[in-house]
Amino acid sequence: MRIFPVFALLLSTALPAVAEPTFYPAHSGDRSAQVLVVYSSLDEPLARPMIEGFQVANPDVAVRYEEMLTGEVHDRIVRETDAGEKTADFAFSSAMDLQVKLSNDGYAQRSDLPMSERWPQWANWRNTAYALTFEPAVFVYHKPSFKDRTPPASRAEFVDYLKRQGEAVYGRIGTYDIERSGVGFLFMARDQEQFGDIWTVIRAMGAAGVKLYSTSSAILERVADGRFVLGYNILGSYAADWASRHPDVGIVLPKDYTVVMSRIGLVPQAAASPDLGRRYLSFFMSKEGQTIMARELQIAAVSPEVAGDNTANTMREMLGAQLKPVPVSPGLMVYLDQVKRARLIARWNEVLRTQ
C-alpha cells in the first residue's frame, strides 16, 4: 500500500461566480506597458506567485487576469473569435476536453517553445495545447476509522472492504456526481478505459449507499469529521489541502492504476498579443515557472527538470507504469459527444441502483 503525503494546494475545478479581472501593473512602472490578458479557471490568489514570477522576468509587461468558470473560458474564446474580435493571449483551464476542443477546432495557435521538444509526449498536442500540471485521482479515508486496519489501496481491495463491512459503512462513502462534476466525469470515463471490471466497483458503491457530490470539498469535509470513511476518485490537489489542515484525512494513490489529470495552457488563435501569450506559456513551462508551481503553489509539476521539488517525479518513482496520465489529444473529446455522454451517465445511474 502507498499512502501519499501532502503534495498540492487547493485548486478549484469550478468557481461559484465569475470574478472581476485583476490587474497587475508592470514592475517597470510604465503605465503604457504591454498588457498580457489571461483567461483562467485557477483562483487568482493561487495564480499570483506565477504571475509575479513572470513579471520579475518580464518587468515591462502588465497582466490582466480574468478568473472564470471552465466552460466560460471556452465559450468566451469561441464567441470573441467568431465575432472577429481579439481574445485572451493565454488560456489556462482544468477542462481538458474543452481546451483540446479549442485546439482541434482551430481556436488555438501553434507555440514552438524552448521546452516543446523535451515536454512529455502525452502532455503536448502538436505544440498547441500543453498539460502544465500533474494531478492524480486518489482514495481519501478517515484515519481514525482505519486505526486497526489498512485502508484499501486498489479497486479490488476497495470492493472487498465495502462487501465485508456492509451495514457498518452504509451511507458513509462519497464520490463525485458525474452528471454535475466535470472532473468526476473525466475520471469515470478514464476508469472505464483502464479497468475492465469498473462496474463492479460502481455496483459495490451503490450497494454501500454511496453519496454523490459535485465538489471535492463536500466529500472531504465529511471524511475529515468522520461522517464518511472513504472517498473515491477525489482530485488530489483538493485532498492534499484538506490533509494538510485536517490530520484525520488520509490519502492513498491506488496501486492498481492512478488516473492523472492536468490543467492545459494554450495561446488562442485570435489573441491580441500572441507573443505575450507565448512568453507566459514559455515561463509556465520553464524550470523557474514549474519550480514556482511545485514549491509555492505545491502543485505537482510536469517538467522532468524540476527534480527534487517535483511531486510528480516522486509519484513516478513510487508507481511507475501504474500512473495513467490523461493524454492531451483529440481522444478527450469523445465524451463531449452528448449521445456517448448520456449513455455513460445512464449506465452509471442504473448500476448504482442495482442491489
Secondary structure, 3 states (H helix, E strand, C coil): CCECCCCCCCCCCCCCCCCCCEEECCCCCCCCCEEEEEEECCCHHHHHHHHHHHHHHCCCEEEEEEECCHHHHHHHHHHHHHCCCCECCEEEECCHHHHHHHHHCCCEECCCCCCHHHCCHHHEECCCEEECECEEEEEEEEHHHHCCCCCCCCHHHHHHHHHHHHHHHCCCEEEECCCCCHHHHHHHHHHHHHCCCHHHHHHHHHHCCCEEECCHHHHHHHHHCCCCCEEEEEEHHHHHHHHHHCCCEEEECCCCCEEEECCEEEEECCECCHHHHHHHHHHHHCHHHHHHHHHCCCCCECCCCCCCCCHHHHHHHHHHHHEEECCCCHHHHHHHCHHHHHHHHHHHHHHHHCC
